[in-house]
Amino acid sequence: MELSFPAADVEEPAEEPVDASGACAQADSDKAAAAKTAGIARCNFFTDCLLEQTMIQRWKTRGACVADRAIKL
């Protein structure tokens, strides 16, 4: 099967195609920055949770020590 078009039906582009490599590089950079920010946020969240758990454990331990002293008195 052969396709043929009359010359009047073929449209030529009005201008040169735009090089999108710069836009792609910027998008990749933005994605990398977003991933890094998310990673930092995840790390901070984990650190905060770990710190909170540590403080709770210390508080419970301190409470147990105070209770032991009260019993001994």
Secondary structure, DSSP 8 states (H G I E B T S, - for coil): ------GGG----SS-----HHHHHHHHHHHHHHHHHHHHHHHHHHHHHHHHHHHHHHHHHHHHHHHHHHHH-
